[in-house]
Each structure stands twice: as C-alpha cells, then as structure tokens.
Amino acid sequence: MNFLLAASDNPLTHVVPHRLHEEPLFSVDTGGGDIPELFIENGVYQFFITNHLMMTAVAAVLVLLVFSYVAFRMRVKGEGLQAYQTKGKVAQLFETMCWFIRDEVARPNLGHLTDKYIYYIWTVFFLILFSNVLGLVPFGYMLQLVTGDTHFSHWGGTATGNLSLNVMLAFCSFVAVIFIGIRETGAKAFFAHFNPIGWDGPKALSFGIGLPLYLLEWMGLVIKCVVLAMRLFGTMMAGHLVVAAIVGLVFTAASVSHLLGYSVGIAVVLGCVVLTLLELFICMLQAFIFTFLTILFISTVATHHGDHEEDHVDPLSDEAQMDLDKLIDPSRLGGLAH
C-alpha cells in the first residue's frame, strides 16, 4: 500500500526521475545554483543511473531481442510455400506491424526512398512503442511486494515520460531530415528548398523577403521537432498523473469514512482499468504519430512532387506486355472500325 500512499501524497513522484543508487558515478562543476530535478546541488551536477535511463536501456535491449527472435522465425526453412511462411503468432504480429509502417505509412510519403530508410523508421517506432508500453508495467512495485524493500518502488517508469529521451529522439529526427534531404537532393537544392523565392532575383526582393522567409523556414523545422518531443512527453506524463490523482480520491474518501472509502475504491479500480486500456491505446498512438510526422518531415525535403504516384505503378511482365500490345495493335483497331 506504500505506492498508493505515495500517489495520494504526491502524484508527481511517478513521473519524475529517481536515483537508483546512492553515490554519483561522476560529478561536473556547473558554477553555482541548485536544480534538484536535474541533479544539480551546490553548483555541482551529479550523474546517477535513473529509473528512466534504466528503462530506456531495457526498451532498447528488448527491441533487439524481440526482433532477433522475429528474424529467426522468418527464415526460409524447408521446401514449398510453407518454407516462406513466418512461424509463430508473435513473429507474425510484429511482421504485420512492420509491413503496416512500411507500406501504409512510409511508402505513400517517401516513395522509392522507403526501402532505403525504413530501418531508421522502424527503429524509432518500436523504441518509442516499447518504452511507452513498459511504462504501464509496475516493475518497481512488483519488486517491492516480493522483497518488502521500498527502495525498489521506483525501479520502472515510462522512459518517454522524461523530456531528455524525447529531445534526443526529436534531435535524431532533425538530423535525419537534414542528412536525407542533402543526400537525396544535393546540398544546393536542399538549402534552396527553404527559400521558395530564390536568390537569383533583385537583391531587395531576395534579401528583403527571401532572407526572413529562409530564417522562418528553418525556425519552422526546429519548432516541428521540438513539438515532437513535447507532445510525446506531455501525453505520456499526463496519463500517469491522471491515474495517480484518481487513486488519491480513495484516501480522501477514506478520511471521511471507511464505508465511503471502500465505495470510492471500487469505482476507482474500475476507472483505472479503463484508463489503463486507454493508455495502452495512447502508447501505440503516440509511437505512430511521432513516426508518421518524422516521415512527413523527411518527405518534404527528400522527395519531389509526383514521385509517389510513379512508385505505385507496377511494371508489367513480358507476357502481359505482349498481350497488351496485341490488344492495341493499330491494324486490329482498324479492322474493328470497319
């Protein structure tokens, strides 16, 4: 019941990072000031392994292990069509998710560049998804119930509920937009993309209007990536705060009467079940939104208008082309006209 008491006293305890050990791994002098939330005390930054940092590593390792297993189950074994069938429901589930992200989300926007950069897109999507879903599992409180040690109460949490991880993910997307844009269109075309007026016109027009537009376009790209981080951070943190606040209603009601506390407790348990299912949906939705917007940002600088339509035209086989040529043979068309 200690975690319920903590939730009622301070709902923020579930979303802020917590140290997992007593002594810092290293310290850096920052010149003064105290920022306890950033582990800066007496002007000294102290680096600790936090629960969010640990859960980030757990999510990354779990992604590697899961997809190593999925790749093993997708290997061609045996003869005939059965040899090419993915074995196992878990492997089939993740294969379907990979197919959906590639063919229904990335390909309509990136076109022929999809297969080249799909590995980065898959990595972003599944790292965020695993981090979000792992945050719903109360690992710390499970360890606390087993061991009886309150020290384990914060061994867990949502890694994406920490702005630091989200900022790094957004920064990776920012770098990906620049790198892919320059690689696919060239440095000149990429930087010209941010100035639709161009630099070849009159100087008054180019520098009077073009330069402000150029700066605004770059600011827009930076703001888009910042919003990526803030949206993911705010959504994942808010879900846990709501659950913790609702749990606090039990203790508020119990302070009035035990009967009221039990009555409110039943309603709170049912409400938390529904909210947890909603959070599970939001975990998947936020991973999808982050990935989808990253794809859109890349497509705006790396693809040309009309590329996507051309990529969806499947080339005809030789036999199908011969049949088509016979159908549109001018001599046969002339005979039909007579």
C-alpha positions as CSV (number, residue, x, y, z in Angstrom):
1,M,0.0,0.0,0.0
2,N,3.0,2.3,0.2
3,F,2.8,3.1,-3.5
4,L,-0.9,4.1,-3.1
5,L,0.1,6.4,-0.2
6,A,2.8,8.0,-2.4
7,A,0.4,8.5,-5.2
8,S,-2.1,10.3,-2.9
9,D,0.6,12.5,-1.3
10,N,2.5,13.5,-4.5
11,P,1.3,12.3,-7.9
12,L,4.5,13.7,-9.4
13,T,6.5,11.0,-7.8
14,H,5.5,8.6,-10.6
15,V,6.8,10.8,-13.4
16,V,10.0,12.4,-12.2
17,P,13.3,10.6,-12.5
18,H,14.6,8.8,-9.4
19,R,18.2,7.8,-8.5
20,L,18.8,4.0,-8.4
21,H,22.0,4.3,-6.3
22,E,23.4,6.5,-3.5
23,E,26.7,7.7,-4.9
24,P,27.1,9.5,-8.2
25,L,29.1,7.9,-11.0
26,F,30.8,11.2,-11.7
27,S,30.3,15.0,-10.9
28,V,30.7,18.1,-13.0
29,D,31.1,21.7,-11.6
30,T,28.3,23.9,-13.1
31,G,29.4,27.2,-11.5
32,G,26.5,27.6,-9.0
33,G,22.8,27.2,-8.4
34,D,20.7,24.3,-7.3
35,I,18.3,22.4,-9.6
36,P,17.3,19.2,-7.7
37,E,15.3,17.9,-10.7
38,L,18.4,17.9,-12.8
39,F,20.6,16.6,-10.0
40,I,22.5,19.9,-9.6
41,E,23.2,20.6,-6.0
42,N,25.6,23.4,-4.7
43,G,26.6,24.1,-8.2
44,V,27.7,20.5,-8.9
45,Y,26.0,18.2,-11.4
46,Q,26.0,14.6,-10.2
47,F,25.3,11.8,-12.7
48,F,23.2,9.0,-11.5
49,I,21.6,6.0,-13.2
50,T,17.9,6.9,-13.0
51,N,14.8,4.7,-13.5
52,H,14.1,6.4,-16.8
53,L,17.6,5.8,-18.1
54,M,17.4,2.2,-17.0
55,M,14.0,1.8,-18.7
56,T,15.4,3.3,-21.9
57,A,18.2,0.7,-21.9
58,V,15.7,-2.1,-21.1
59,A,13.4,-1.0,-24.1
60,A,16.4,-0.8,-26.4
61,V,17.7,-4.3,-25.4
62,L,14.1,-5.7,-25.6
63,V,13.7,-4.4,-29.2
64,L,16.9,-6.1,-30.2
65,L,16.0,-9.4,-28.6
66,V,12.4,-9.4,-29.9
67,F,13.4,-8.7,-33.5
68,S,16.3,-11.1,-33.3
69,Y,13.7,-13.7,-32.5
70,V,11.3,-12.4,-35.2
71,A,14.1,-12.6,-37.8
72,F,14.9,-16.1,-36.8
73,R,11.2,-17.1,-37.1
74,M,11.0,-15.5,-40.6
75,R,14.0,-17.5,-42.0
76,V,13.2,-19.7,-45.0
77,K,13.1,-23.3,-43.8
78,G,12.0,-26.4,-45.7
79,E,10.5,-26.6,-49.2
80,G,7.5,-25.2,-50.9
81,L,5.4,-22.3,-49.9
82,Q,5.4,-23.3,-46.2
83,A,9.1,-22.6,-46.1
84,Y,8.4,-18.9,-46.7
85,Q,5.7,-18.6,-44.0
86,T,6.6,-16.8,-40.8
87,K,6.3,-19.2,-37.9
88,G,4.7,-18.2,-34.6
89,K,1.9,-15.7,-33.7
90,V,4.3,-13.3,-32.1
91,A,6.6,-13.1,-35.1
92,Q,3.5,-12.7,-37.4
93,L,2.2,-9.9,-35.2
94,F,5.5,-7.9,-35.5
95,E,5.8,-8.7,-39.1
96,T,2.3,-7.3,-39.7
97,M,3.2,-4.1,-37.8
98,C,6.4,-3.7,-39.8
99,W,4.5,-4.2,-43.0
100,F,1.9,-1.6,-42.0
101,I,4.5,1.0,-41.1
102,R,6.4,0.4,-44.4
103,D,3.6,0.1,-46.9
104,E,0.8,2.1,-45.4
105,V,2.7,4.9,-43.7
106,A,6.1,5.3,-45.2
107,R,5.7,4.3,-48.8
108,P,2.9,6.7,-49.7
109,N,5.1,9.6,-48.5
110,L,8.7,8.5,-49.2
111,G,8.0,6.6,-52.4
112,H,11.1,4.9,-53.8
113,L,13.2,6.1,-50.8
114,T,11.1,3.9,-48.4
115,D,13.3,0.8,-48.5
116,K,16.5,2.8,-48.1
117,Y,15.4,4.5,-44.8
118,I,12.8,2.1,-43.4
119,Y,15.2,0.7,-40.9
120,Y,15.5,4.1,-39.1
121,I,11.8,4.5,-39.2
122,W,11.2,1.0,-37.8
123,T,13.8,1.7,-35.0
124,V,12.1,4.9,-34.0
125,F,8.6,3.4,-33.9
126,F,9.4,0.3,-31.9
127,L,11.8,2.0,-29.5
128,I,9.0,4.5,-28.6
129,L,6.3,1.8,-28.6
130,F,8.3,-0.5,-26.2
131,S,9.2,2.5,-23.9
132,N,5.6,3.5,-23.7
133,V,4.2,0.1,-23.1
134,L,6.9,-0.9,-20.5
135,G,5.8,2.2,-18.5
136,L,2.4,0.6,-17.9
137,V,4.0,-2.3,-16.1
138,P,4.7,-1.6,-12.4
139,F,8.0,-3.3,-12.2
140,G,9.2,-1.4,-9.1
141,Y,6.1,-2.1,-7.0
142,M,6.1,-5.8,-8.0
143,L,9.7,-6.0,-6.7
144,Q,8.6,-4.1,-3.6
145,L,5.8,-6.6,-2.9
146,V,8.2,-9.5,-3.4
147,T,11.2,-8.2,-1.4
148,G,9.4,-5.9,1.0
149,D,12.1,-3.2,0.3
150,T,10.7,0.2,-0.6
151,H,14.0,1.0,-2.3
152,F,12.6,-0.8,-5.4
153,S,9.4,1.3,-5.6
154,H,10.8,3.4,-8.4
155,W,12.6,0.7,-10.4
156,G,10.5,1.2,-13.5
157,G,8.5,4.0,-15.2
158,T,7.9,5.4,-18.6
159,A,11.2,6.4,-20.4
160,T,9.3,8.6,-22.8
161,G,7.8,10.4,-19.8
162,N,11.3,12.0,-19.5
163,L,11.9,15.0,-21.7
164,S,15.6,14.2,-22.1
165,L,14.9,11.0,-24.1
166,N,12.2,12.7,-26.2
167,V,14.5,15.6,-27.0
168,M,17.2,13.2,-28.2
169,L,14.6,11.3,-30.4
170,A,13.5,14.6,-31.9
171,F,17.1,15.7,-32.4
172,C,17.7,12.4,-34.3
173,S,14.7,13.2,-36.5
174,F,16.0,16.7,-37.1
175,V,19.4,15.3,-38.2
176,A,17.7,12.7,-40.3
177,V,15.7,15.4,-42.2
178,I,18.9,17.3,-42.9
179,F,21.0,14.3,-43.8
180,I,18.5,12.6,-46.0
181,G,17.5,15.9,-47.7
182,I,21.1,16.7,-48.6
183,R,21.8,13.1,-49.6
184,E,18.8,12.8,-51.9
185,T,18.5,16.2,-53.5
186,G,22.0,17.7,-53.0
187,A,23.2,20.5,-50.7
188,K,22.2,23.3,-53.1
189,A,18.7,22.0,-53.7
190,F,18.2,21.2,-50.0
191,F,19.1,24.7,-48.8
192,A,17.2,26.3,-51.7
193,H,14.1,24.4,-50.5
194,F,13.9,26.8,-47.5
195,N,13.8,29.9,-49.7
196,P,10.9,29.5,-52.3
197,I,11.6,33.0,-53.8
198,G,15.2,32.1,-54.6
199,W,18.4,34.2,-54.5
200,D,18.6,35.0,-58.2
201,G,16.2,37.9,-58.3
202,P,16.7,41.5,-57.3
203,K,18.7,42.0,-54.1
204,A,15.9,43.9,-52.5
205,L,13.5,41.1,-53.0
206,S,15.9,38.3,-52.3
207,F,17.2,39.7,-49.0
208,G,14.2,41.8,-48.0
209,I,11.7,38.9,-48.3
210,G,13.8,35.8,-49.1
211,L,16.1,36.1,-46.1
212,P,13.3,36.4,-43.5
213,L,11.4,33.5,-45.2
214,Y,14.6,31.5,-45.1
215,L,15.0,32.0,-41.4
216,L,11.4,31.3,-40.7
217,E,11.5,28.0,-42.7
218,W,14.5,26.9,-40.5
219,M,12.7,28.0,-37.4
220,G,9.7,26.1,-38.5
221,L,11.7,22.9,-38.9
222,V,13.2,23.3,-35.5
223,I,9.8,24.1,-33.9
224,K,8.3,21.0,-35.5
225,C,11.0,18.8,-34.0
226,V,10.6,20.5,-30.6
227,V,6.9,19.9,-30.7
228,L,7.6,16.2,-31.5
229,A,9.4,15.9,-28.2
230,M,6.9,18.0,-26.2
231,R,3.8,16.1,-27.5
232,L,5.2,12.7,-26.6
233,F,6.5,13.9,-23.2
234,G,3.2,15.7,-22.2
235,T,0.9,12.8,-23.3
236,M,2.9,10.1,-21.6
237,M,3.3,12.0,-18.4
238,A,-0.3,13.2,-18.2
239,G,-1.7,9.6,-18.3
240,H,0.2,8.6,-15.2
241,L,-0.7,11.8,-13.4
242,V,-4.4,11.2,-14.0
243,V,-4.2,7.7,-12.7
244,A,-2.3,8.8,-9.6
245,A,-4.7,11.6,-9.0
246,I,-7.7,9.3,-9.2
247,V,-6.1,6.8,-6.8
248,G,-5.7,9.7,-4.4
249,L,-9.5,10.0,-4.3
250,V,-9.6,6.7,-2.3
251,F,-7.7,8.2,0.6
252,T,-9.6,11.4,0.5
253,A,-12.9,9.5,0.7
254,A,-11.4,7.1,3.4
255,S,-10.6,10.1,5.6
256,V,-14.3,10.9,5.7
257,S,-15.5,7.4,6.4
258,H,-14.3,3.8,5.8
259,L,-17.5,2.9,4.0
260,L,-17.1,5.8,1.6
261,G,-13.5,4.9,1.1
262,Y,-14.4,1.3,0.1
263,S,-17.2,2.5,-2.2
264,V,-14.9,5.0,-3.9
265,G,-12.2,2.4,-4.1
266,I,-14.3,0.0,-6.2
267,A,-15.2,2.8,-8.6
268,V,-11.5,3.9,-8.7
269,V,-10.3,0.3,-9.5
270,L,-12.8,0.0,-12.4
271,G,-11.9,3.5,-13.6
272,C,-8.2,2.7,-13.5
273,V,-8.7,-0.4,-15.6
274,V,-10.5,1.6,-18.2
275,L,-7.8,4.3,-18.1
276,T,-5.0,1.7,-18.4
277,L,-6.6,0.3,-21.5
278,L,-6.9,3.9,-22.8
279,E,-3.3,4.5,-22.0
280,L,-2.3,1.3,-23.9
281,F,-4.1,2.7,-27.0
282,I,-2.3,6.1,-26.4
283,C,1.1,4.3,-26.2
284,M,0.6,2.9,-29.7
285,L,-1.0,6.1,-31.0
286,Q,1.9,8.3,-29.8
287,A,4.5,6.0,-31.3
288,F,2.6,6.1,-34.6
289,I,2.2,9.9,-34.5
290,F,5.9,10.5,-33.8
291,T,6.9,8.1,-36.6
292,F,4.4,9.5,-39.1
293,L,5.4,13.1,-38.5
294,T,9.1,12.2,-38.9
295,I,8.3,10.6,-42.2
296,L,6.3,13.7,-43.3
297,F,9.2,16.0,-42.4
298,I,11.7,13.8,-44.4
299,S,9.4,13.6,-47.4
300,T,9.0,17.4,-47.6
301,V,12.8,17.8,-48.3
302,A,13.8,14.5,-49.8
303,T,11.1,13.7,-52.4
304,H,9.8,15.5,-55.5
305,H,6.2,16.1,-56.5
306,G,4.8,13.1,-58.5
307,D,7.3,10.6,-57.2
308,H,4.8,8.8,-55.1
309,E,2.3,8.2,-57.9
310,E,5.1,6.8,-60.1
311,D,6.2,4.4,-57.4
312,H,2.8,2.8,-57.2
313,V,2.7,1.7,-60.9
314,D,3.8,-1.9,-61.0
315,P,5.8,-2.8,-64.2
316,L,4.1,-5.3,-66.4
317,S,5.6,-8.7,-67.1
318,D,6.8,-9.5,-70.6
319,E,3.8,-11.8,-71.3
320,A,1.4,-9.2,-70.0
321,Q,3.0,-6.5,-72.2
322,M,2.8,-8.7,-75.3
323,D,-0.9,-9.3,-74.6
324,L,-1.4,-5.6,-74.2
325,D,0.4,-4.8,-77.4
326,K,-1.9,-7.2,-79.3
327,L,-5.0,-5.5,-77.9
328,I,-3.9,-2.1,-79.0
329,D,-2.5,-3.2,-82.4
330,P,-3.4,-0.4,-84.9
331,S,-4.2,-2.9,-87.6
332,R,-6.7,-4.7,-85.4
333,L,-8.2,-1.4,-84.3
334,G,-8.6,-0.5,-88.0
335,G,-10.4,-3.8,-88.6
336,L,-12.7,-3.2,-85.7
337,A,-13.5,0.2,-87.0
338,H,-14.7,-1.3,-90.4
